[in-house]
Amino acid sequence: FPVTIYYGEGFDIELNNTVDVYVYDKEEVDGKLIFRGYISSYSPTLEDENSYLNVVIKGIVATSANRIFRTSNGATTINYLSQDPSNILKDIITKFRDNDLGELFWTADSIEMTNTTVSYEFTNVTYKEALDNFIS
């Protein structure tokens, strides 16, 4: 007889569900978030008499390599004329978060102003390709 094994598919285990990994110890009694990712694929596996669910979790940043950098109205050509690179970087991160639900954030202290100006035109590039221009 075939046996159906329920792994929580469609509830606990579902594509694109967010996965948070916390560490708990005497210094972090309430837990400290050390990784956030999403379920990119899963498959049930049967080996001998053992069965399990193989779950592939990718980091949120991995999404940036698979999504096209775009404005809220879907435009994929974006121009930045004579702007501080720091402001461009902030805008790319903000668009990723707002348009594609990417959980990347910046704060006033996390990105320093360069006090220089640059101009860029991005056409049909991924968020990662756009970000790579500013992160070294």
VENNOR-V247076 format. One record per pair of residues at least 12 apart in sequence whose ideal C-beta (glycine too) atoms are under 10 Angstrom apart, sorted by the first residue. I is the first residue (numbers start at 1). GAP is how many residues later the second one is. Records with the same first field share a line. If there is no record, write none. Layout:
# VENNOR-V247076
I = GAP, GAP
This chain:
# VENNOR-V247076
3 = 43, 48
4 = 40
5 = 39, 41, 46, 47, 48
7 = 35, 37, 44, 45, 46, 48
8 = 45
9 = 33, 35, 44
12 = 27, 41
13 = 26, 29, 31, 40, 42
14 = 25, 28
15 = 23, 24, 25, 26, 27
16 = 22, 23, 24, 47, 85
17 = 20, 21, 22, 25, 38, 40
18 = 18, 19, 20, 21, 39, 42, 83, 85
19 = 16, 17, 18, 19, 20, 36, 38, 39, 40
20 = 13, 14, 15, 16, 17
21 = 12, 13, 14, 15, 16, 36
22 = 12, 13
23 = 12
35 = 22, 24, 25
36 = 21, 23, 24, 25, 67
37 = 19, 20, 21, 22, 23, 24, 25, 26, 66
38 = 18, 19, 20, 21, 22, 24, 25, 63, 64, 65
39 = 16, 17, 18, 19
40 = 15, 16, 17, 18, 19, 22, 23, 26
41 = 13, 14, 15, 16, 17
42 = 12, 13, 14, 15
43 = 12, 13
59 = 44
60 = 36, 37, 41, 42, 43, 44
61 = 35, 41, 42, 43, 66, 67, 70
62 = 40, 66
63 = 33, 37, 38, 39, 40, 41, 63, 64, 65
64 = 28, 29, 32, 36, 38, 40, 62, 63, 64, 65, 66, 67, 68
65 = 61, 62, 63, 64, 66, 67
66 = 34, 60, 61, 62
67 = 29, 32, 33, 34, 35, 59, 60, 61
68 = 31, 32, 54, 56, 57, 58, 59, 61, 62
69 = 23, 26, 27, 30, 31, 53, 54, 55, 56, 57, 58, 59, 60, 61, 62
70 = 25, 26, 29, 30, 52, 54, 55, 57
71 = 20, 24, 27, 28
72 = 23, 26, 27
73 = 26
74 = 25
75 = 48
76 = 46, 47, 48, 49
77 = 44, 45, 46, 47, 48
78 = 13, 14, 17, 42, 43, 44, 45, 47, 52
79 = 40, 41, 42, 43, 44
80 = 12, 37, 38, 39, 40, 41, 42, 50
81 = 36, 37, 38, 39, 40
82 = 35, 36, 37
83 = 33, 34, 35, 36, 37
84 = 27, 28, 29, 30, 31, 32, 33, 34
85 = 26, 28, 29, 31, 32, 33, 35, 48, 49
86 = 20, 25, 26, 27, 28, 29, 30, 48
87 = 24, 26, 27, 30
88 = 30, 31, 32, 34, 42, 43, 45, 46
89 = 17, 22, 25, 41, 42, 44, 45, 46
90 = 16, 17, 18, 20, 21, 23, 44
91 = 15, 39
92 = 12, 14, 28, 30, 35, 36, 38, 39, 41, 42, 43
93 = 12, 13, 17, 18, 34, 37, 38, 41
94 = 12
95 = 32, 35
96 = 30, 31, 32, 34, 35
99 = 28
100 = 27
102 = 25
104 = 23, 27
111 = 23
114 = 20
118 = 15, 16
120 = 13, 14
